[in-house]
C-alpha cells in the first residue's frame, strides 16, 4: 500500500506541475521549432569566420542564442577550426553552447521561475567569456599550439579559387513546421511526465531531511557534490530539468541545482566526446576547468544572493 500511495503522489504531482507550466512549455516548443528550421550550424560557422573582431563575445552570444546539441556544436567548431579561427572564440562556443538556449530558458523559467532562468542564461554567458579569456591567454603564450586533432592543410602559393555557391536551405513549409512541432512536442511531454514522475517518486521514497541535509543551502558541500554528480547523471534538458525540479520541491537549493545543470549540460558524455574529437587535452582541460569551477562559484553565489532578492 505504501508504494501505491507514493505512485499516486508522484503521478498527481507530475500532472499538477504540467498543468501549471503548459503555457511556457508550449512557448518553448514554438521557439525550438523556429530555431531548428531557420538556423543551422553552417550559417553560424560562416558568420563566425567572417567576423573575428570581438570574436569571443560574438561566439558566446551565438552559443547561447542557438539550439545546437553536442553534435551541432561540434559541427560549428569544426567549421571554425578549418578556417583557422583562434582558440579563444572556439573554447567560448564549446563552453557556452551546451548550457542553454532561448527555448531552454523558457522551459527552465516555467520549472524554476524567471530569476533562476535568467541566472542560468547569465551563467552561460559569463562562463563562455571566461573560457574564451583563459584560452586566449594560453594561446598567446603558445600553450595551445598543435592542439587540434587534425592538421590543417598547408597553404599553397596558388591563385585563390573562386567560391562555389552553395545551395540555400530548403524553403520552410507548413508540413515541415507541423512535423517538427509534433517531433519536439511528444518528446518534451514524454520526458517531462516521465522524469517528473521519477523525481517525485524518489522524493516519496527518500526522506526530505536527507535531501535538505545533503543538497540544502546550509551544507557547504552541497554545491560541489552536485557539480560532480552532474557529470555522470545528467541526461538531457527535457529529462534533467523536471527531475531537478522535483528535488528542489523536497529541499534541494536552487544554487545546488544550478551547479548540477551547468556541469551536466557542459560535460555530458556527448559534449565531452565532441570536444575530444576536435581538440587535445589542454583545450579540453580549459573547458572542463571553466565549467567545474564556474558551476561551484555560481552555485554558491546564487544561494547567497537569492535570500536578499526574495
Secondary structure, 3 states (H helix, E strand, C coil): CHHHHHHHHHHHHHHHHHHHHHHHHHHHHHHHHHHHHHCCHHHHHHHHHHCCCCHHHHHHHHHHHCCCCHHHHHHHHHHHHHCCCCHHHHHHHHHHHCCCCHHHHHHHHHHHCHHHHHHHHHHHHHHHHHHHHHHHHHHHCCCCCCCECCCCCCCCCCCCCCCCCCCCCCCCCHHHHHHHHHHHHHHHHHHHHHHHHHHHHHHHHCCHHHHHHHHCCCCCCHHHHHHHHHHHHCCCHHHHHHHHHHHHHCCCCHHHHHHHHHHHHHCCHHHHHHHHHHECHHHHHHHHHHHHHHHHHHHHHHHHHHHHHC
